Amino acid sequence: MNEIKDKSVQAFIDELASKSPTPGGGSAAAVMGAQAAALVSMVCNLTIGKPRYAEVEVEMQALLEKSEALRETLTSMIKADVDVFDRLMSTYGLPKDSNEEKATRSEAIQSALREATIVPLKCAHACAEAISLSRIAAEKGNAGVISDAGVAVMAAYGALKSAALNVYINAGGLKDRDFADAKLAELEAILNGADVAAEEVYQIVKAKL
């Protein structure tokens, strides 16, 4: 089976709409985040080399390196989400006839839930970075494609909030509440101020249209 990232957009959308639980919301969040990073790269590529934007050439090149690295990271998270969800689902199918089997099954479920909490949390971190990068693109990028910086920040913010939902649902099933609470606190720190930051970038873009 081909990796999701290698499939057509139509194939991915069809799979999202199907009865299959994967790909699901976590993969969709990663796709949105990757699209945000890609749009930042687009703004950079259409700014670099333009005489009018010579003063920000170096900064745009640095931004492009960051956005491309982020795009690769988020693209890899599409499959990571599918893998961890499939692993979690497989643990629920483990035998539970004896006490020993029940204990083994419970341990496997909890281990998978820990990973299923970490994966979207990493996605949330990356999406928050995409919001930050989109601000630079909005402030200094080619005015002819500035609206794309606005789409980037909205995609990044939507991806961030979507990834957060996946952290919440998986952390909620964890018995290790110290671990769960630590991850939830980490998530809240990422989310803190993200709505304001995204709206600021949106307004920066809108003012230039």
Secondary structure, DSSP 4 states (H G I P E B T S, - for coil): ---GGGS-HHHHHHHHHSS-S-S-HHHHHHHHHHHHHHHHHHHHHTTTT-GGGGGGHHHHHHHHHHHHHHHHHHHHHHHHHHHHHHHHHHHHTS--SSHHHHHHHHHHHHHHHHHHHHHHHHHHHHHHHHHHHHHHHHHHS-GGGHHHHHHHHHHHHHHHHHHHHHHHHHHTT-S-HHHHHHHHHHHHHHHTTHHHHHHHHHHHHHHH-
